[in-house]
């Protein structure tokens, strides 16, 4: 790369996306619009390092594609599927750096993550490989004083959404899950008790 070429600045937003919700899209837009990023890549986890139960990777990747489709400069990267096995961020970043030597990477994380970095593989080394971009979250003040986190994500999580689905409560998803993702969840009866399947089909509404 010549001295005149600009180094690409890419934000990496990894997660289970089980399922993706508007908190993910809000964090992505905030990162793009307030930091010198050229793009953001969503990276769905292939196999969770902390043994969290996940729906099939292909379902989560498809839901991510639907969620980011309206967002300019945002795409889904399935590198962790191609790498296989248990997903660890430092390994993913190292693989991406090898594939994209002309790129500087930023790691986008929620403030809640900063309370569990001791569980991450080689966190200190990872911090020498990326720039850290922390997105504020309600109820989590790790890393910075509260007054220094003017932007905070709403109190929504994939766990809350799965709990609503386990109760067949599709109405609770409306403010928090992209419409296309709700339709996908309903079509494939994800996260629901078999008794919810009839309601799932009705949740899609008229076609």
N, C-alpha and C positions, 0 to 999 in steps of 0.2 A: 504493500500500500504506500503510495507516495505521500509526502508531507502535506500536499494540497487536498487530499481526500479526508472527508469528515468521518470520524469514528461513529458508527451507529450506536445509539443509546436505546437499549431494549429493557423494558420492565418485565420481570418474570413473576407471574402470579400463580403459584402452585396451590393445590388443595384437592380435597376429596371431591368437591362439587357434587355432593350426595344428598339433595340435588343442588344445582346452582340457583341463586336467588338474587334479588335486587341489591342486597348488600355487596355482592361481588361486582355487579355492574357499576354501582356507585363508587366503590373503591377504585375501580379501573379508570373511570372517567376523571375522578379527582386526581389520580396519579398522572394521567396524560395531560391534563389541563394546567397543573400546577408545578410540574417538574419537566426538565429538558429531555423528555422521552420521545423517540420517534415512533415506537410501537409498544404494545403490551402483548405478551404471549401468555395465554392461559395454559397451564400444564396440569392436566388431571393426573392424580396419583394412580399408579398402576396397582401396587399392593402396599397398603398402609403399614408404615413402620411400627405403629403402636397398636396393631391388631384390631383396628376398627372394622366392623362389618360394612361392606360396600356392595351396592348393586354392581352388576357386570360393567367392566370398563367401557364397552361399546355403548351402553345406555348413557353413561355419564358423559362420554365424549360427544354423543349426539345432542344431549341436552345443552352442553356447553356451546356447541356450534349454533344452536337455536338462540341461546342467550346473547351471544356476541354478534350475531349477524347484523343488527342495526348499528353497531359501534364501529366507527371509522378508525382504522389503525389498530384494531384488536383481532387476534386470531387464536386458534387452538393448536397447540403443539403436542403431539402424542409421543414425544421422545421416551417417556417413561415406559410406555408399552413396548417400544422397540428394544429398550434396554432389558426389560423383563425383571422378574424377581422383586424383592422389596425395594421400595422407592426411598432414597435418601437424597436430600437436597444437594449436598456437596458433590455427590456423584453425578447428579443431573447437570449441575453447573459446569463441572469439569468436562463432561461430554459435549455440552453446548459450546464451551470455549474452544474445544478442539475442532468442532465443526464450523465455528464462526469466529476465526481469529481477528476479524476486523470489527468486532463488536464489544462494547462495554455493557455489562449487565448490572441491572438494579434488581434487588430482591424486595418484592412488595409483600409485607406481612401486616396482620392486624396487631394492635397493641397487646391483645391477649396472649399472643405467641411469646412475647418477651419474658413471660413468667415461667416458661418451660424450656428455655434454651439448653439447659443442662441435659435434656433428653435427646437433643439433636446430635447427630454424628459430626464431630469436629467443628463445632460452632465457631470457635475462635479462628480457625483456619478459613472457614467459609467467609468470615467477615473481611478477610484479606483479598477475596476473589471478586466480591460484589460491593456495590453501594447499597446501603440499607435504607429502605423507604417504609416508614411506619405509618399505618393508617389508624387514627384514633377510633376507639370503640367505647360505647357507653359502659361504665362500670370497670374499666381497666385503665389504670394510670401509670403503668410501668414505663420506665424509660425517660419520660419527660414530665415536668409539672403540668397539672391540668390546664393552667392558663396558656401553655404553649401548644395545646392541641385544639385549636379552634374548630377544626372539622372532625366530627365523630360519626361513625356509621350508626344507623338505627339499631335498636335491640332486636335483631333478627338473626337466626342461625338455621343451618340445615337440620339440626336436631329438633328445633321447635317445629319446623315444617313437617318432618317425618312423624312427629308425635301427633300433629293435626291429621295427617293422612291415616295414621293408625286408628283414629276415631272416626274415619270417613268424613272428616270435616273439610271438604273442599272449599267451602266459603271462606275459611280462614286464610287460604292461600292467595286470594285476590290481590291484596296490597303488597305482597312480598315476593311473588314468583312471576317471572315473565309469562305472559299469556301462552306463548308457544310452548314453553316448558310444561305448564299445567296440562295442556292438550296432550303432550307426549307422555307425561306421567299417567294420565287417564287412559290413553290408548293402549299402553303397555301394562296397566294395572300395577305400577311400581309402588312399593312401600305400603301397600294396603292389605288388609285382611281379605280373604276371598269373598266375604259377605259384602265388601264394598264395591265389587266389580261392576254391578249394575249401576250403582250410583256414579262410578267413575265414568262410564260411557255417557251418562246424562250430563256430567260436568262439562263435557266438551261443547254442549249447546248445539244450536243448529249449524249445519254445514253449508 
